[in-house]
Amino acid sequence: MVRIELVQGDITDERVDAIVNAANSSLLGGGGVDGAIHRKGGPAILAACRDLRASHYGRGLATGQAVATTAGDLAAHWVIHTVGPVWSKDEDRSALLASCYRESLRAADRLGARTIAFPAISAGTFGWPLDDAARIAVQTVAPLRAPETAVELVRFVLFDAAAFASFTQAWEDYYG
C-alpha cells in the first residue's frame, strides 16, 4: 500500500524523487505552483519543457495527462507536469482531475521514482472547490497498492492552512 503524508509547506522545497507541477497546457510556466516551480527550478525546466513542445507536445499537454522533465535546481530529481481541469459547475470534470493523479503516478513509475509530492491540483487558479479537490485526490491515491504503482510514498504538500484542513478532512472521511 502507498504510504500517504499530508504536510503544509512549499512543494519546491520537497526532497523527494519527483514533485508534481500543476501546469498549464503550454508547459511554459505560469502562476501559482507552476510559476514557483519554474522560478526555483531555474532555466533547465523551461528548456526541457520547450523541447517537449518542439517534439511531442506541439499543441501542449492535454488535460489529465502527465509528462516528466528534469527538476533543474530543485531538491527533487524530476518534475512531473500535469494539467488539471478548470472547475465547471455545469460539467462533471472529476474524472479528469483523478486522471492527473493516476497519470502522474504512472510517469513516476516510468522514471523509477519511489517518492512523490503533489500539490492540490486545480484548487488554485483553476477554481476547483478545495474540499472536493481534496476528496478526489485522496480517493484516487489512497487505495493504490503494488502492482498498480511502485511509488512507496505520496506526500500532499498543501500551501496554506485551508488546503491542509481540507485534505486532512478528506483523509479522515476516507478512512472513517
N, C-alpha and C positions, 0 to 999 in steps of 0.2 A: 504494500500500500504506500502511496505517496505521502510523505510527511508534509504537513502544511503549517506555515507560521504566518502570523499577522504582526506587522510592525508599522509604527508610524515613523516616517522619515523621508529621506531624499533617495530615490531609486538610483541616481547617478553615483552614489557612494557605496553601493552594494558590492560586496566581494563574493560573487557567485560566478558560475561558469557563463551564464547568459542573462542579460536583462532584456525585458520586452519593452519596445518602444510603441506607444500608442501613436502611430504615424498617420500622416495624411497620404492619400494615394500617390502623390507626386514623389514620395520618398526623399524629398529635397529639403526637409526641415520645416519647421512651423512654430507654433506656440506651445505652451504648456509643457508636458513631458517631452514631446518631440523636440522642441526648441532647447530644453535643458540638456537633453542627451547630445544633441549636435554641438551645442556650445562647449560642454565639458569634455566631450569625446574628441573634439578637435577636427581638423580638416580631413583626416583619414576616413571618417564615417561618411562625410559628404562625398568624397571621391569614390568610395565603394558604392554608394547609392547612385551616383551618376553613371558608373559602369553598369549597374543593373538596369538602369533606364535605357542605356545605349544598346544593351544586349537583349535581355529577355522581357523587360517590362517597359517597352516604349510608350505604352499608354498609361503606365502607372500600375500600382498593385491593387488588385481587386479587394473590395470589402470582404472581410472574413478570412483572407489569405495571410500567409506569413513568409518572410524571407530573411535570411541572416546575412550580416556583414561583420567586419571587424568591429571591435569596440574602441579602437583608437586609444586615447589616453585614459579611458575609464579603467577601473579595477577589474571589471568583468573581462572575459575573453572575447565574447561576441555580443552583438546587439541583434535581437530578433525583432524585425519591424512587422507590425500587423496593423491593418486598417480597420478600425471599429466602425460600426454603423452609426449614422446620425439617428437619434431617437425620433420617433414619429408617433403621435397619438392616434394616427389613422391607420397605421400598418404595423403588424407584429414583426419586428426585425430581430427578435431574441435569438433565433437560430443563427443569425449572422454573428451576433455577439458571442455566443457559445463557440462558434467556429474559430473565432480569434484565439481563444484559449487552447482549443484542441490542435489547431494548425501550428501554433507557437510551440506546443509540446512536441509535435511531430518534427518541427525544424530542430528543436533541441536534441531530439533523438538522432537525427541525421548527423548532427555535429559531435555526438558523443557527450553532450552536456549532462551532468547529473544534478546540478543545482540551477534554479532559475528564479528570477524575481519579476513579478508582474505589477504594473500599476492598476488602477481602477479604469480599465479600458472603456472608452466612450462616456465616462461620467463627468468629464470636464466640458470642454468647448463643444462636444458633440451632443450635449444636453440630456444624456440618459439619466433618468432619476436614480440617485445614488443607491437607495435601498434595493431597487430592482437590479441594478448593475451588480451589486454585491451578491444578491441571491443567485443570479445566473453564473457568476464566476465561481462561487463555492459549489453549486450543484454540478457544474461541469468538471471541476478538478477533483473534488473530494472523493468520488467513488473510484478513481482510476487506480489500477494495480498493474503490475507486470503481468503479461507482456504488452499491455496497452501502451506503456511508456517505460523507459528505463530511468527516467528522471526520479530521483530519490527525495528531493526537497523542492517544494514550491513555496516561495515567500511572497506574500502580497505586501507590497510596500505602499502604504497609504500616506498621502502627503499631509493631511490635516486630521484633526480630531473627529470631524464629522464623518469622513471616509472610514477612519479606523472604527468608529462606533457602528457604522452600517455593516461593515464586514464582520465585526465581532457578533452582531446580532444575527447575520445570515449564517455564520458558523454555528451559533447556539441553536438556531432554528433547524438547521440541517441535522445536527447530532442530537437534538432533543435535550 
